[in-house]
Amino acid sequence: MPLRYFLLSACAFNLFTGTGYFFFSGVTNFGDWAAVISGLPLHWVWRALLVVVGAASYFIAAVVVGTGLVRYVGIPRLQQGRLRKLTIVPYFSGILLASVAGLLNPLGIQLLWESALPATAGGQSGLLWLQ
């Protein structure tokens, strides 16, 4: 069972990061996808498309991860405390690890504030609202 939980957590982190990045790039006009659409005509349409695709794919990712958690935990209403622990611990662990890794970045702490923390805290927030 611990292997199943590990794989589910890894799936959650990968899905939330990958899908949330579209939304983040569209909203903030920052990052790789913002650079991809920067020279295109009707830039605002492309940004809006990034936001819509990001939000929709993030929602689908949350449904996939939530379904996996319900299958792992059982009926959430009966085991709310266990479900909370299984989602909050990885969320804050991810923030802590990203922060430590960001502090070690030779490019400086600015990248931690611009990229590591928003991607982890915001991107993985689906773990908090799955409950």
C-alpha positions as CSV (number, residue, x, y, z in Angstrom):
1,M,0.0,0.0,0.0
2,P,2.8,2.6,0.6
3,L,3.9,2.1,-3.0
4,R,0.4,2.9,-4.2
5,Y,0.3,6.0,-2.1
6,F,3.8,7.1,-3.3
7,L,2.8,6.6,-6.9
8,L,-0.5,8.5,-6.4
9,S,1.4,11.4,-4.8
10,A,3.9,11.5,-7.6
11,C,1.1,11.4,-10.1
12,A,-0.6,14.3,-8.3
13,F,2.5,16.5,-8.2
14,N,3.2,15.8,-11.9
15,L,-0.4,16.4,-13.0
16,F,-0.9,19.5,-10.9
17,T,2.4,21.1,-12.0
18,G,2.0,20.3,-15.6
19,T,-1.6,21.5,-15.9
20,G,-1.3,24.4,-13.6
21,Y,1.6,25.8,-15.5
22,F,-0.6,26.6,-18.5
23,F,-2.9,28.6,-16.2
24,F,0.0,30.3,-14.4
25,S,1.6,31.4,-17.7
26,G,-1.7,32.7,-19.1
27,V,-2.5,34.7,-16.0
28,T,0.9,36.2,-15.3
29,N,2.3,36.3,-18.8
30,F,5.5,34.7,-17.3
31,G,7.3,31.5,-18.1
32,D,7.9,29.2,-21.0
33,W,4.4,29.3,-22.5
34,A,4.3,33.1,-22.2
35,A,7.5,33.2,-24.3
36,V,6.0,30.8,-26.9
37,I,3.0,33.0,-27.5
38,S,4.8,36.4,-27.1
39,G,5.2,37.1,-30.8
40,L,1.9,35.7,-32.0
41,P,-0.9,37.9,-33.3
42,L,-3.9,38.4,-30.9
43,H,-1.7,37.8,-27.9
44,W,-4.6,38.3,-25.5
45,V,-6.5,35.4,-27.2
46,W,-3.6,33.1,-26.7
47,R,-3.3,34.1,-23.1
48,A,-7.0,33.5,-22.5
49,L,-6.6,30.1,-24.2
50,L,-3.8,29.2,-21.8
51,V,-6.0,30.2,-18.9
52,V,-9.0,28.2,-20.1
53,V,-6.9,25.1,-21.0
54,G,-5.0,25.3,-17.8
55,A,-8.1,25.6,-15.6
56,A,-9.9,22.8,-17.4
57,S,-6.9,20.4,-17.4
58,Y,-6.2,21.2,-13.7
59,F,-9.8,20.4,-12.8
60,I,-9.5,17.1,-14.7
61,A,-6.2,16.3,-12.9
62,A,-8.0,17.0,-9.6
63,V,-10.7,14.6,-10.5
64,V,-8.2,11.9,-11.4
65,V,-6.2,12.4,-8.2
66,G,-9.3,12.6,-6.1
67,T,-10.7,9.4,-7.5
68,G,-7.4,7.7,-6.8
69,L,-7.4,9.0,-3.2
70,V,-11.0,7.9,-2.6
71,R,-10.1,4.4,-3.9
72,Y,-7.1,4.4,-1.6
73,V,-8.7,5.8,1.5
74,G,-12.3,4.6,1.1
75,I,-15.3,6.8,1.7
76,P,-13.9,10.2,2.5
77,R,-16.7,11.2,5.0
78,L,-15.8,8.3,7.2
79,Q,-12.1,8.8,7.2
80,Q,-11.8,12.6,6.9
81,G,-8.8,12.8,9.2
82,R,-6.8,10.3,7.3
83,L,-7.6,11.9,4.0
84,R,-6.5,15.3,5.4
85,K,-3.2,13.8,6.5
86,L,-2.6,12.2,3.2
87,T,-3.0,15.5,1.3
88,I,-1.6,18.1,3.7
89,V,1.7,16.3,4.5
90,P,2.8,16.0,0.9
91,Y,1.7,19.6,0.2
92,F,3.8,21.2,2.9
93,S,6.6,18.8,2.3
94,G,6.7,19.9,-1.3
95,I,6.8,23.5,-0.3
96,L,9.6,22.9,2.1
97,L,11.7,20.9,-0.3
98,A,11.2,23.4,-3.1
99,S,12.2,26.2,-0.8
100,V,15.4,24.5,0.3
101,A,16.3,23.6,-3.3
102,G,15.6,27.2,-4.3
103,L,17.9,28.6,-1.6
104,L,20.7,26.5,-3.1
105,N,20.2,27.9,-6.6
106,P,23.3,29.8,-7.7
107,L,21.1,32.3,-9.7
108,G,19.8,33.8,-6.4
109,I,16.8,33.9,-4.2
110,Q,14.8,35.9,-6.7
111,L,14.1,32.7,-8.7
112,L,12.7,31.1,-5.5
113,W,10.1,33.9,-5.2
114,E,9.3,34.0,-8.9
115,S,9.2,30.3,-9.7
116,A,9.7,27.6,-7.0
117,L,7.3,28.8,-4.4
118,P,4.4,29.8,-6.8
119,A,4.7,26.6,-8.7
120,T,4.7,24.5,-5.6
121,A,2.3,26.4,-3.3
122,G,-0.1,27.4,-6.0
123,G,0.3,24.5,-8.4
124,Q,-0.1,21.8,-5.7
125,S,-3.0,23.6,-3.9
126,G,-5.3,21.0,-5.5
127,L,-4.1,18.7,-2.8
128,L,-5.7,21.0,-0.2
129,W,-9.1,21.5,-1.9
130,L,-9.5,17.8,-2.9
131,Q,-11.1,17.3,0.5
